[in-house]
Every structure is written in C-alpha cells, then in structure tokens.
Amino acid sequence: MAETQEIDLINRDPNNMYDYMTVDFLEVFAEPDQTHSADCVWRNSFKCFTCGKNLCYKILTFLCGIFVALCWGCEFAGIAFSHIWYFTPLYKACEINLGCFKKFYTTCIHCLCDPMCEACSLFFAAFKK
C-alpha cells in the first residue's frame, strides 16, 4: 500500500524550482540618485506593489489553483499511462523485432567487410620496416 506523503506548508519549493520567479519591488522599480520621488510615494508604492501582487496571486490560486492542479494531475496521469501501457511495450516489441534484423545486418557486415579489411591489413603489412 502506498504511503501518504506529507506536504510541507512552510517550504513549498524544496527543490528550488522557482528561484528565478522571485520578484521583489526593488527588482522592478528603481530610482537613480538624482531622481527620487517623495518618500511617502516610494513607501506606499512598495506597499501597493507587494499587497497587489500577493492579493492577486491569492485570488487567482483560490479561483483556479485546484482546477489547474487537477488538469495537470490528469495530464501527468495520461503521460504515465501512455508510457506504461503503450510506449514501453512498443519499445520492447521493436527491440525484439529488430533483434532479428540486427543479426542479419551483423552477418552481412561481417561477410562483406571482414574480407576487405583483412585484405587491406595484408596490403599494409607489406610496408614493415
């Protein structure tokens, strides 16, 4: 029986898959030394950006997250199903069927190439010092 897997509610990206997705206010907005807005504008812009980003993300995940996760779960189940029940048996059938061709091809190569290679080796063996 499969073990139930516990999910970590604190570290939700243990494999660091989304390190490139961290977007902070200072990665999007910056003011050069000679051009500064009023401190209250800068401070409130930071709060609005952070709050808007977090709120929008939470609303989108609340409305769509479960359904999107269900769709991706079905997608990966379909991929697993096709690999388990179609591609792997197909690969094995090709491997078995091509085994006969491999023997035939190997025999032809040995029959055609081996005599020529031996003749060439005898030809070059004559050039000994």
N, CA, C and O atoms as CSV, one atom per row, in Angstrom:
chain,resi,resn,atom,element,x,y,z
A,1,MET,N,N,0.851,-1.177,0.000
A,1,MET,CA,C,0.000,0.000,0.000
A,1,MET,C,C,0.899,1.244,0.000
A,1,MET,O,O,1.918,1.278,0.690
A,2,ALA,N,N,0.523,2.241,-0.762
A,2,ALA,CA,C,1.338,3.454,-0.866
A,2,ALA,C,C,1.245,4.283,0.408
A,2,ALA,O,O,0.190,4.399,1.033
A,3,GLU,N,N,2.380,4.848,0.764
A,3,GLU,CA,C,2.405,5.711,1.942
A,3,GLU,C,C,1.835,7.072,1.588
A,3,GLU,O,O,2.023,7.561,0.474
A,4,THR,N,N,1.142,7.681,2.532
A,4,THR,CA,C,0.650,9.035,2.289
A,4,THR,C,C,1.800,9.996,2.486
A,4,THR,O,O,2.569,9.888,3.441
A,5,GLN,N,N,1.904,10.924,1.580
A,5,GLN,CA,C,3.007,11.878,1.626
A,5,GLN,C,C,2.547,13.152,2.322
A,5,GLN,O,O,1.507,13.719,1.988
A,6,GLU,N,N,3.334,13.587,3.290
A,6,GLU,CA,C,3.038,14.829,3.995
A,6,GLU,C,C,3.578,15.996,3.176
A,6,GLU,O,O,4.665,15.908,2.604
A,7,ILE,N,N,2.824,17.081,3.121
A,7,ILE,CA,C,3.322,18.254,2.419
A,7,ILE,C,C,3.807,19.281,3.417
A,7,ILE,O,O,3.234,19.462,4.492
A,8,ASP,N,N,4.863,19.939,3.036
A,8,ASP,CA,C,5.477,20.964,3.876
A,8,ASP,C,C,4.793,22.290,3.575
A,8,ASP,O,O,4.925,22.818,2.471
A,9,LEU,N,N,4.070,22.829,4.536
A,9,LEU,CA,C,3.366,24.091,4.331
A,9,LEU,C,C,4.275,25.298,4.496
A,9,LEU,O,O,3.877,26.417,4.173
A,10,ILE,N,N,5.483,25.091,4.989
A,10,ILE,CA,C,6.428,26.195,5.160
A,10,ILE,C,C,7.303,26.326,3.920
A,10,ILE,O,O,7.298,27.368,3.264
A,11,ASN,N,N,8.052,25.280,3.596
A,11,ASN,CA,C,8.923,25.296,2.424
A,11,ASN,C,C,8.190,24.629,1.264
A,11,ASN,O,O,8.193,23.403,1.146
A,12,ARG,N,N,7.569,25.426,0.419
A,12,ARG,CA,C,6.756,24.890,-0.659
A,12,ARG,C,C,7.523,24.720,-1.965
A,12,ARG,O,O,6.955,24.292,-2.970
A,13,ASP,N,N,8.788,25.048,-1.953
A,13,ASP,CA,C,9.643,24.854,-3.125
A,13,ASP,C,C,10.958,24.225,-2.668
A,13,ASP,O,O,12.012,24.853,-2.769
A,14,PRO,N,N,10.905,22.970,-2.159
A,14,PRO,CA,C,12.116,22.358,-1.605
A,14,PRO,C,C,13.204,22.097,-2.651
A,14,PRO,O,O,14.379,21.996,-2.299
A,15,ASN,N,N,12.837,21.987,-3.913
A,15,ASN,CA,C,13.817,21.738,-4.976
A,15,ASN,C,C,14.284,23.025,-5.652
A,15,ASN,O,O,15.013,22.981,-6.643
A,16,ASN,N,N,13.867,24.157,-5.120
A,16,ASN,CA,C,14.241,25.469,-5.663
A,16,ASN,C,C,13.958,25.572,-7.165
A,16,ASN,O,O,14.791,26.055,-7.931
A,17,MET,N,N,12.790,25.119,-7.567
A,17,MET,CA,C,12.403,25.161,-8.976
A,17,MET,C,C,12.134,26.582,-9.454
A,17,MET,O,O,12.291,26.876,-10.639
A,18,TYR,N,N,11.737,27.450,-8.559
A,18,TYR,CA,C,11.297,28.780,-8.969
A,18,TYR,C,C,12.141,29.898,-8.381
A,18,TYR,O,O,11.622,30.963,-8.047
A,19,ASP,N,N,13.427,29.662,-8.253
A,19,ASP,CA,C,14.316,30.729,-7.780
A,19,ASP,C,C,14.287,31.935,-8.713
A,19,ASP,O,O,14.429,33.073,-8.267
A,20,TYR,N,N,14.105,31.688,-9.992
A,20,TYR,CA,C,14.083,32.775,-10.975
A,20,TYR,C,C,12.792,33.588,-10.923
A,20,TYR,O,O,12.709,34.647,-11.545
A,21,MET,N,N,11.787,33.113,-10.192
A,21,MET,CA,C,10.492,33.790,-10.168
A,21,MET,C,C,10.333,34.757,-8.998
A,21,MET,O,O,9.284,35.388,-8.868
A,22,THR,N,N,11.327,34.886,-8.163
A,22,THR,CA,C,11.193,35.819,-7.054
A,22,THR,C,C,11.237,37.237,-7.607
A,22,THR,O,O,12.240,37.666,-8.177
A,23,VAL,N,N,10.154,37.944,-7.433
A,23,VAL,CA,C,10.052,39.310,-7.935
A,23,VAL,C,C,9.767,40.218,-6.750
A,23,VAL,O,O,8.684,40.185,-6.166
A,24,ASP,N,N,10.750,41.020,-6.409
A,24,ASP,CA,C,10.590,41.996,-5.346
A,24,ASP,C,C,10.444,43.380,-5.961
A,24,ASP,O,O,10.791,43.600,-7.121
A,25,PHE,N,N,9.944,44.277,-5.192
A,25,PHE,CA,C,9.727,45.656,-5.621
A,25,PHE,C,C,11.003,46.256,-6.199
A,25,PHE,O,O,10.975,46.906,-7.244
A,26,LEU,N,N,12.124,46.033,-5.513
A,26,LEU,CA,C,13.389,46.638,-5.941
A,26,LEU,C,C,13.979,45.977,-7.178
A,26,LEU,O,O,14.926,46.508,-7.759
A,27,GLU,N,N,13.443,44.832,-7.597
A,27,GLU,CA,C,13.870,44.210,-8.849
A,27,GLU,C,C,13.081,44.758,-10.035
A,27,GLU,O,O,13.451,44.549,-11.190
A,28,VAL,N,N,11.997,45.457,-9.735
A,28,VAL,CA,C,11.149,46.011,-10.791
A,28,VAL,C,C,11.294,47.533,-10.865
A,28,VAL,O,O,11.359,48.107,-11.951
A,29,PHE,N,N,11.342,48.166,-9.717
A,29,PHE,CA,C,11.410,49.625,-9.661
A,29,PHE,C,C,12.725,50.076,-9.032
A,29,PHE,O,O,13.229,49.462,-8.091
A,30,ALA,N,N,13.256,51.143,-9.567
A,30,ALA,CA,C,14.470,51.739,-9.001
A,30,ALA,C,C,14.493,53.208,-9.413
A,30,ALA,O,O,14.023,53.576,-10.490
A,31,GLU,N,N,15.027,54.004,-8.568
A,31,GLU,CA,C,15.180,55.433,-8.880
A,31,GLU,C,C,16.653,55.801,-8.780
A,31,GLU,O,O,17.293,55.527,-7.765
A,32,PRO,N,N,17.188,56.412,-9.812
A,32,PRO,CA,C,18.591,56.833,-9.759
A,32,PRO,C,C,18.801,57.892,-8.674
A,32,PRO,O,O,17.846,58.506,-8.198
A,33,ASP,N,N,20.047,58.093,-8.298
A,33,ASP,CA,C,20.369,59.013,-7.207
A,33,ASP,C,C,19.834,60.424,-7.436
A,33,ASP,O,O,19.397,61.073,-6.486
A,34,GLN,N,N,19.858,60.897,-8.637
A,34,GLN,CA,C,19.439,62.269,-8.911
A,34,GLN,C,C,17.930,62.422,-9.073
A,34,GLN,O,O,17.430,63.546,-9.111
A,35,THR,N,N,17.198,61.317,-9.168
A,35,THR,CA,C,15.755,61.380,-9.395
A,35,THR,C,C,15.047,60.525,-8.355
A,35,THR,O,O,14.980,59.302,-8.471
A,36,HIS,N,N,14.519,61.197,-7.335
A,36,HIS,CA,C,13.796,60.482,-6.285
A,36,HIS,C,C,12.398,61.062,-6.161
A,36,HIS,O,O,12.194,62.274,-6.233
A,37,SER,N,N,11.430,60.151,-5.970
A,37,SER,CA,C,10.081,60.622,-5.660
A,37,SER,C,C,10.027,60.920,-4.163
A,37,SER,O,O,10.978,60.656,-3.428
A,38,ALA,N,N,8.916,61.466,-3.736
A,38,ALA,CA,C,8.746,61.736,-2.305
A,38,ALA,C,C,8.775,60.412,-1.545
A,38,ALA,O,O,8.320,59.383,-2.046
A,39,ASP,N,N,9.310,60.455,-0.342
A,39,ASP,CA,C,9.449,59.231,0.447
A,39,ASP,C,C,8.121,58.535,0.665
A,39,ASP,O,O,8.053,57.306,0.628
A,40,CYS,N,N,7.050,59.310,0.895
A,40,CYS,CA,C,5.743,58.682,1.126
A,40,CYS,C,C,5.262,57.963,-0.139
A,40,CYS,O,O,4.611,56.923,-0.043
A,41,VAL,N,N,5.575,58.504,-1.325
A,41,VAL,CA,C,5.181,57.850,-2.584
A,41,VAL,C,C,5.959,56.541,-2.743
A,41,VAL,O,O,5.388,55.510,-3.097
A,42,TRP,N,N,7.247,56.594,-2.481
A,42,TRP,CA,C,8.090,55.403,-2.616
A,42,TRP,C,C,7.654,54.308,-1.638
A,42,TRP,O,O,7.534,53.141,-2.013
A,43,ARG,N,N,7.419,54.697,-0.384
A,43,ARG,CA,C,6.995,53.757,0.648
A,43,ARG,C,C,5.630,53.150,0.301
A,43,ARG,O,O,5.455,51.935,0.398
A,44,ASN,N,N,4.666,53.980,-0.102
A,44,ASN,CA,C,3.323,53.483,-0.417
A,44,ASN,C,C,3.302,52.702,-1.736
A,44,ASN,O,O,2.503,51.781,-1.903
A,45,SER,N,N,4.168,53.069,-2.655
A,45,SER,CA,C,4.282,52.283,-3.894
A,45,SER,C,C,4.757,50.879,-3.570
A,45,SER,O,O,4.261,49.900,-4.128
A,46,PHE,N,N,5.716,50.787,-2.671
A,46,PHE,CA,C,6.205,49.476,-2.229
A,46,PHE,C,C,5.071,48.663,-1.616
A,46,PHE,O,O,4.896,47.490,-1.946
A,47,LYS,N,N,4.308,49.276,-0.734
A,47,LYS,CA,C,3.198,48.574,-0.081
A,47,LYS,C,C,2.135,48.150,-1.083
A,47,LYS,O,O,1.625,47.032,-1.014
A,48,CYS,N,N,1.794,49.051,-2.030
A,48,CYS,CA,C,0.784,48.730,-3.046
A,48,CYS,C,C,1.254,47.606,-3.965
A,48,CYS,O,O,0.487,46.698,-4.285
A,49,PHE,N,N,2.518,47.669,-4.390
A,49,PHE,CA,C,3.064,46.622,-5.258
A,49,PHE,C,C,3.007,45.268,-4.562
A,49,PHE,O,O,2.516,44.291,-5.128
A,50,THR,N,N,3.513,45.216,-3.329
A,50,THR,CA,C,3.577,43.959,-2.587
A,50,THR,C,C,2.184,43.431,-2.280
A,50,THR,O,O,1.908,42.244,-2.453
A,51,CYS,N,N,1.319,44.308,-1.829
A,51,CYS,CA,C,-0.045,43.894,-1.495
A,51,CYS,C,C,-0.794,43.447,-2.755
A,51,CYS,O,O,-1.471,42.419,-2.742
A,52,GLY,N,N,-0.674,44.211,-3.831
A,52,GLY,CA,C,-1.363,43.868,-5.083
A,52,GLY,C,C,-0.881,42.534,-5.635
A,52,GLY,O,O,-1.686,41.702,-6.053
A,53,LYS,N,N,0.431,42.330,-5.636
A,53,LYS,CA,C,0.991,41.072,-6.148
A,53,LYS,C,C,0.504,39.896,-5.314
A,53,LYS,O,O,0.064,38.886,-5.863
A,54,ASN,N,N,0.580,40.019,-3.993
A,54,ASN,CA,C,0.162,38.927,-3.109
A,54,ASN,C,C,-1.338,38.669,-3.181
A,54,ASN,O,O,-1.769,37.517,-3.232
A,55,LEU,N,N,-2.128,39.727,-3.186
A,55,LEU,CA,C,-3.579,39.580,-3.222
A,55,LEU,C,C,-4.025,38.970,-4.549
A,55,LEU,O,O,-4.855,38.061,-4.569
A,56,CYS,N,N,-3.481,39.461,-5.643
A,56,CYS,CA,C,-3.839,38.938,-6.958
A,56,CYS,C,C,-3.463,37.460,-7.063
A,56,CYS,O,O,-4.244,36.652,-7.566
A,57,TYR,N,N,-2.276,37.112,-6.591
A,57,TYR,CA,C,-1.854,35.713,-6.632
A,57,TYR,C,C,-2.787,34.839,-5.796
A,57,TYR,O,O,-3.170,33.752,-6.228
A,58,LYS,N,N,-3.150,35.304,-4.610
A,58,LYS,CA,C,-4.032,34.511,-3.746
A,58,LYS,C,C,-5.422,34.358,-4.346
A,58,LYS,O,O,-6.022,33.288,-4.245
A,59,ILE,N,N,-5.940,35.405,-4.964
A,59,ILE,CA,C,-7.266,35.315,-5.608
A,59,ILE,C,C,-7.216,34.339,-6.781
A,59,ILE,O,O,-8.097,33.492,-6.928
A,60,LEU,N,N,-6.182,34.461,-7.615
A,60,LEU,CA,C,-6.057,33.559,-8.762
A,60,LEU,C,C,-5.903,32.106,-8.331
A,60,LEU,O,O,-6.502,31.211,-8.926
A,61,THR,N,N,-5.097,31.872,-7.294
A,61,THR,CA,C,-4.931,30.491,-6.834
A,61,THR,C,C,-6.204,29.981,-6.168
A,61,THR,O,O,-6.531,28.799,-6.277
A,62,PHE,N,N,-6.920,30.861,-5.485
A,62,PHE,CA,C,-8.179,30.451,-4.860
A,62,PHE,C,C,-9.207,30.068,-5.916
A,62,PHE,O,O,-9.915,29.072,-5.765
A,63,LEU,N,N,-9.289,30.854,-6.981
A,63,LEU,CA,C,-10.283,30.600,-8.023
A,63,LEU,C,C,-9.872,29.473,-8.982
A,63,LEU,O,O,-10.717,28.702,-9.438
A,64,CYS,N,N,-8.595,29.385,-9.276
A,64,CYS,CA,C,-8.156,28.475,-10.345
A,64,CYS,C,C,-7.212,27.369,-9.900
A,64,CYS,O,O,-7.083,26.363,-10.598
A,65,GLY,N,N,-6.549,27.524,-8.760
A,65,GLY,CA,C,-5.473,26.613,-8.375
A,65,GLY,C,C,-5.872,25.153,-8.319
A,65,GLY,O,O,-5.146,24.294,-8.819
A,66,ILE,N,N,-6.999,24.861,-7.727
A,66,ILE,CA,C,-7.426,23.466,-7.582
A,66,ILE,C,C,-7.733,22.859,-8.948
A,66,ILE,O,O,-7.361,21.718,-9.222
A,67,PHE,N,N,-8.412,23.625,-9.805
A,67,PHE,CA,C,-8.765,23.111,-11.126
A,67,PHE,C,C,-7.531,22.936,-12.013
A,67,PHE,O,O,-7.430,21.963,-12.761
A,68,VAL,N,N,-6.600,23.880,-11.926
A,68,VAL,CA,C,-5.369,23.762,-12.701
A,68,VAL,C,C,-4.559,22.563,-12.207
A,68,VAL,O,O,-4.006,21.816,-13.013
A,69,ALA,N,N,-4.486,22.376,-10.885
A,69,ALA,CA,C,-3.771,21.223,-10.333
A,69,ALA,C,C,-4.433,19.919,-10.786
A,69,ALA,O,O,-3.743,18.950,-11.104
A,70,LEU,N,N,-5.761,19.893,-10.815
A,70,LEU,CA,C,-6.480,18.710,-11.297
A,70,LEU,C,C,-6.148,18.436,-12.760
A,70,LEU,O,O,-5.906,17.289,-13.136
A,71,CYS,N,N,-6.135,19.480,-13.589
A,71,CYS,CA,C,-5.801,19.312,-15.011
A,71,CYS,C,C,-4.392,18.781,-15.188
A,71,CYS,O,O,-4.163,17.869,-15.983
A,72,TRP,N,N,-3.432,19.354,-14.441
A,72,TRP,CA,C,-2.051,18.874,-14.565
A,72,TRP,C,C,-1.905,17.462,-14.013
A,72,TRP,O,O,-1.137,16.666,-14.553
A,73,GLY,N,N,-2.624,17.142,-12.953
A,73,GLY,CA,C,-2.601,15.775,-12.434
A,73,GLY,C,C,-3.101,14.791,-13.481
A,73,GLY,O,O,-2.516,13.723,-13.662
A,74,CYS,N,N,-4.187,15.148,-14.174
A,74,CYS,CA,C,-4.720,14.299,-15.251
A,74,CYS,C,C,-3.723,14.207,-16.408
A,74,CYS,O,O,-3.545,13.140,-16.994
A,75,GLU,N,N,-3.079,15.321,-16.731
A,75,GLU,CA,C,-2.079,15.326,-17.807
A,75,GLU,C,C,-0.934,14.368,-17.488
A,75,GLU,O,O,-0.547,13.561,-18.334
A,76,PHE,N,N,-0.394,14.449,-16.285
A,76,PHE,CA,C,0.715,13.576,-15.922
A,76,PHE,C,C,0.262,12.130,-15.749
A,76,PHE,O,O,1.037,11.205,-15.992
A,77,ALA,N,N,-0.985,11.928,-15.333
A,77,ALA,CA,C,-1.521,10.558,-15.282
A,77,ALA,C,C,-1.604,9.987,-16.693
A,77,ALA,O,O,-1.293,8.817,-16.913
A,78,GLY,N,N,-2.027,10.820,-17.651
A,78,GLY,CA,C,-2.090,10.379,-19.049
A,78,GLY,C,C,-0.713,10.060,-19.602
A,78,GLY,O,O,-0.538,9.085,-20.332
A,79,ILE,N,N,0.258,10.884,-19.251
A,79,ILE,CA,C,1.636,10.622,-19.698
A,79,ILE,C,C,2.138,9.313,-19.099
A,79,ILE,O,O,2.722,8.487,-19.800
A,80,ALA,N,N,1.910,9.127,-17.800
A,80,ALA,CA,C,2.337,7.883,-17.148
A,80,ALA,C,C,1.632,6.684,-17.785
A,80,ALA,O,O,2.260,5.660,-18.052
A,81,PHE,N,N,0.334,6.814,-18.024
A,81,PHE,CA,C,-0.440,5.732,-18.639
A,81,PHE,C,C,0.121,5.382,-20.017
A,81,PHE,O,O,0.324,4.209,-20.329
A,82,SER,N,N,0.371,6.401,-20.838
A,82,SER,CA,C,0.859,6.130,-22.191
A,82,SER,C,C,2.256,5.510,-22.178
A,82,SER,O,O,2.567,4.659,-23.012
A,83,HIS,N,N,3.092,5.931,-21.241
A,83,HIS,CA,C,4.431,5.331,-21.165
A,83,HIS,C,C,4.370,3.901,-20.629
A,83,HIS,O,O,5.078,3.021,-21.119
A,84,ILE,N,N,3.532,3.673,-19.635
A,84,ILE,CA,C,3.451,2.339,-19.034
A,84,ILE,C,C,2.755,1.354,-19.966
A,84,ILE,O,O,3.214,0.223,-20.127
A,85,TRP,N,N,1.653,1.772,-20.578
A,85,TRP,CA,C,0.832,0.842,-21.343
A,85,TRP,C,C,1.033,0.916,-22.854
A,85,TRP,O,O,0.495,0.076,-23.576
A,86,TYR,N,N,1.797,1.902,-23.361
A,86,TYR,CA,C,1.983,1.984,-24.804
A,86,TYR,C,C,3.450,2.076,-25.213
A,86,TYR,O,O,3.951,1.198,-25.916
A,87,PHE,N,N,4.138,3.121,-24.784
A,87,PHE,CA,C,5.489,3.360,-25.283
A,87,PHE,C,C,6.495,2.294,-24.854
A,87,PHE,O,O,7.289,1.837,-25.678
A,88,THR,N,N,6.480,1.890,-23.588
A,88,THR,CA,C,7.433,0.874,-23.129
A,88,THR,C,C,7.185,-0.473,-23.805
A,88,THR,O,O,8.142,-1.104,-24.254
A,89,PRO,N,N,5.924,-0.943,-23.896
A,89,PRO,CA,C,5.708,-2.185,-24.652
A,89,PRO,C,C,6.058,-2.042,-26.139
A,89,PRO,O,O,6.586,-2.974,-26.745
A,90,LEU,N,N,5.766,-0.883,-26.718
A,90,LEU,CA,C,6.122,-0.646,-28.119
A,90,LEU,C,C,7.633,-0.700,-28.306
A,90,LEU,O,O,8.126,-1.302,-29.260
A,91,TYR,N,N,8.365,-0.071,-27.393
A,91,TYR,CA,C,9.829,-0.108,-27.445
A,91,TYR,C,C,10.327,-1.550,-27.336
A,91,TYR,O,O,11.226,-1.956,-28.073
A,92,LYS,N,N,9.744,-2.323,-26.417
A,92,LYS,CA,C,10.166,-3.717,-26.227
A,92,LYS,C,C,9.862,-4.534,-27.476
A,92,LYS,O,O,10.682,-5.357,-27.883
A,93,ALA,N,N,8.683,-4.322,-28.104
A,93,ALA,CA,C,8.336,-5.038,-29.329
A,93,ALA,C,C,9.312,-4.699,-30.449
A,93,ALA,O,O,9.736,-5.585,-31.190
A,94,CYS,N,N,9.672,-3.418,-30.578
A,94,CYS,CA,C,10.657,-3.013,-31.590
A,94,CYS,C,C,12.007,-3.641,-31.304
A,94,CYS,O,O,12.694,-4.096,-32.218
A,95,GLU,N,N,12.384,-3.665,-30.045
A,95,GLU,CA,C,13.667,-4.253,-29.658
A,95,GLU,C,C,13.709,-5.736,-30.027
A,95,GLU,O,O,14.726,-6.224,-30.519
A,96,ILE,N,N,12.611,-6.452,-29.792
A,96,ILE,CA,C,12.548,-7.880,-30.124
A,96,ILE,C,C,12.571,-8.073,-31.637
A,96,ILE,O,O,13.337,-8.886,-32.154
A,97,ASN,N,N,11.724,-7.317,-32.346
A,97,ASN,CA,C,11.649,-7.464,-33.796
A,97,ASN,C,C,12.930,-7.034,-34.496
A,97,ASN,O,O,13.332,-7.647,-35.485
A,98,LEU,N,N,13.562,-6.004,-34.002
A,98,LEU,CA,C,14.797,-5.537,-34.634
A,98,LEU,C,C,16.004,-6.397,-34.270
A,98,LEU,O,O,17.054,-6.300,-34.905
A,99,GLY,N,N,15.852,-7.244,-33.239
A,99,GLY,CA,C,16.929,-8.163,-32.883
A,99,GLY,C,C,17.274,-9.085,-34.046
A,99,GLY,O,O,18.447,-9.369,-34.291
A,100,CYS,N,N,16.256,-9.550,-34.759
A,100,CYS,CA,C,16.467,-10.407,-35.928
A,100,CYS,C,C,17.192,-9.624,-37.024
A,100,CYS,O,O,18.124,-10.139,-37.642
A,101,PHE,N,N,16.770,-8.393,-37.263
A,101,PHE,CA,C,17.419,-7.543,-38.260
A,101,PHE,C,C,18.867,-7.268,-37.876
A,101,PHE,O,O,19.748,-7.214,-38.735
A,102,LYS,N,N,19.105,-7.094,-36.582
A,102,LYS,CA,C,20.466,-6.837,-36.099
A,102,LYS,C,C,21.375,-8.017,-36.430
A,102,LYS,O,O,22.505,-7.825,-36.877
A,103,LYS,N,N,20.881,-9.239,-36.209
A,103,LYS,CA,C,21.680,-10.430,-36.529
A,103,LYS,C,C,21.960,-10.507,-38.030
A,103,LYS,O,O,23.081,-10.805,-38.442
A,104,PHE,N,N,20.939,-10.239,-38.841
A,104,PHE,CA,C,21.094,-10.270,-40.293
A,104,PHE,C,C,22.095,-9.206,-40.751
A,104,PHE,O,O,22.981,-9.486,-41.559
A,105,TYR,N,N,21.948,-7.996,-40.235
A,105,TYR,CA,C,22.833,-6.883,-40.598
A,105,TYR,C,C,24.270,-7.180,-40.183
A,105,TYR,O,O,25.202,-6.939,-40.951
A,106,THR,N,N,24.453,-7.706,-38.968
A,106,THR,CA,C,25.786,-8.041,-38.469
A,106,THR,C,C,26.436,-9.105,-39.346
A,106,THR,O,O,27.623,-9.020,-39.660
A,107,THR,N,N,25.651,-10.111,-39.740
A,107,THR,CA,C,26.175,-11.169,-40.607
A,107,THR,C,C,26.602,-10.594,-41.956
A,107,THR,O,O,27.667,-10.935,-42.471
A,108,CYS,N,N,25.770,-9.720,-42.529
A,108,CYS,CA,C,26.108,-9.093,-43.817
A,108,CYS,C,C,27.374,-8.250,-43.706
A,108,CYS,O,O,28.235,-8.311,-44.583
A,109,ILE,N,N,27.493,-7.490,-42.673
A,109,ILE,CA,C,28.679,-6.654,-42.482
A,109,ILE,C,C,29.930,-7.525,-42.351
A,109,ILE,O,O,30.966,-7.240,-42.951
A,110,HIS,N,N,29.815,-8.591,-41.558
A,110,HIS,CA,C,30.972,-9.482,-41.388
A,110,HIS,C,C,31.337,-10.165,-42.709
A,110,HIS,O,O,32.516,-10.321,-43.025
A,111,CYS,N,N,30.328,-10.569,-43.473
A,111,CYS,CA,C,30.601,-11.253,-44.744
A,111,CYS,C,C,31.208,-10.319,-45.782
A,111,CYS,O,O,32.053,-10.733,-46.576
A,112,LEU,N,N,30.780,-9.059,-45.778
A,112,LEU,CA,C,31.259,-8.117,-46.784
A,112,LEU,C,C,32.509,-7.367,-46.355
A,112,LEU,O,O,33.440,-7.208,-47.144
A,113,CYS,N,N,32.536,-6.917,-45.138
A,113,CYS,CA,C,33.620,-6.034,-44.691
A,113,CYS,C,C,34.842,-6.792,-44.173
A,113,CYS,O,O,35.975,-6.362,-44.390
A,114,ASP,N,N,34.619,-7.908,-43.497
A,114,ASP,CA,C,35.764,-8.630,-42.929
A,114,ASP,C,C,36.792,-9.027,-43.986
A,114,ASP,O,O,37.985,-8.810,-43.774
A,115,PRO,N,N,36.371,-9.608,-45.131
A,115,PRO,CA,C,37.390,-9.959,-46.142
A,115,PRO,C,C,38.131,-8.731,-46.679
A,115,PRO,O,O,39.340,-8.789,-46.900
A,116,MET,N,N,37.421,-7.625,-46.887
A,116,MET,CA,C,38.088,-6.409,-47.379
A,116,MET,C,C,39.057,-5.862,-46.339
A,116,MET,O,O,40.156,-5.428,-46.686
A,117,CYS,N,N,38.671,-5.876,-45.092
A,117,CYS,CA,C,39.553,-5.378,-44.037
A,117,CYS,C,C,40.788,-6.268,-43.885
A,117,CYS,O,O,41.898,-5.776,-43.681
A,118,GLU,N,N,40.581,-7.574,-43.987
A,118,GLU,CA,C,41.732,-8.485,-43.915
A,118,GLU,C,C,42.677,-8.264,-45.086
A,118,GLU,O,O,43.896,-8.283,-44.915
A,119,ALA,N,N,42.110,-8.051,-46.294
A,119,ALA,CA,C,42.942,-7.803,-47.473
A,119,ALA,C,C,43.728,-6.507,-47.314
A,119,ALA,O,O,44.911,-6.455,-47.651
A,120,CYS,N,N,43.092,-5.476,-46.812
A,120,CYS,CA,C,43.786,-4.202,-46.579
A,120,CYS,C,C,44.879,-4.360,-45.538
A,120,CYS,O,O,45.959,-3.784,-45.668
A,121,SER,N,N,44.597,-5.142,-44.507
A,121,SER,CA,C,45.616,-5.317,-43.467
A,121,SER,C,C,46.825,-6.069,-44.022
A,121,SER,O,O,47.964,-5.773,-43.661
A,122,LEU,N,N,46.572,-7.048,-44.904
A,122,LEU,CA,C,47.699,-7.762,-45.523
A,122,LEU,C,C,48.478,-6.831,-46.446
A,122,LEU,O,O,49.704,-6.907,-46.528
A,123,PHE,N,N,47.753,-5.952,-47.142
A,123,PHE,CA,C,48.411,-4.993,-48.034
A,123,PHE,C,C,49.326,-4.065,-47.239
A,123,PHE,O,O,50.470,-3.832,-47.631
A,124,PHE,N,N,48.822,-3.531,-46.114
A,124,PHE,CA,C,49.613,-2.612,-45.322
A,124,PHE,C,C,50.692,-3.324,-44.496
A,124,PHE,O,O,51.679,-2.708,-44.092
A,125,ALA,N,N,50.497,-4.615,-44.251
A,125,ALA,CA,C,51.512,-5.374,-43.525
A,125,ALA,C,C,52.799,-5.497,-44.339
A,125,ALA,O,O,53.875,-5.731,-43.788
A,126,ALA,N,N,52.675,-5.339,-45.639
A,126,ALA,CA,C,53.865,-5.424,-46.505
A,126,ALA,C,C,54.787,-4.222,-46.340
A,126,ALA,O,O,55.934,-4.266,-46.787
A,127,PHE,N,N,54.330,-3.183,-45.728
A,127,PHE,CA,C,55.129,-1.967,-45.550
A,127,PHE,C,C,55.915,-1.964,-44.246
A,127,PHE,O,O,56.210,-0.895,-43.711
A,128,LYS,N,N,56.252,-3.111,-43.737
A,128,LYS,CA,C,57.034,-3.185,-42.496
A,128,LYS,C,C,58.445,-2.684,-42.763
A,128,LYS,O,O,58.945,-2.797,-43.882
A,129,LYS,N,N,59.078,-2.138,-41.756
A,129,LYS,CA,C,60.469,-1.679,-41.871
A,129,LYS,C,C,61.431,-2.810,-41.892
A,129,LYS,O,O,62.639,-2.591,-41.984
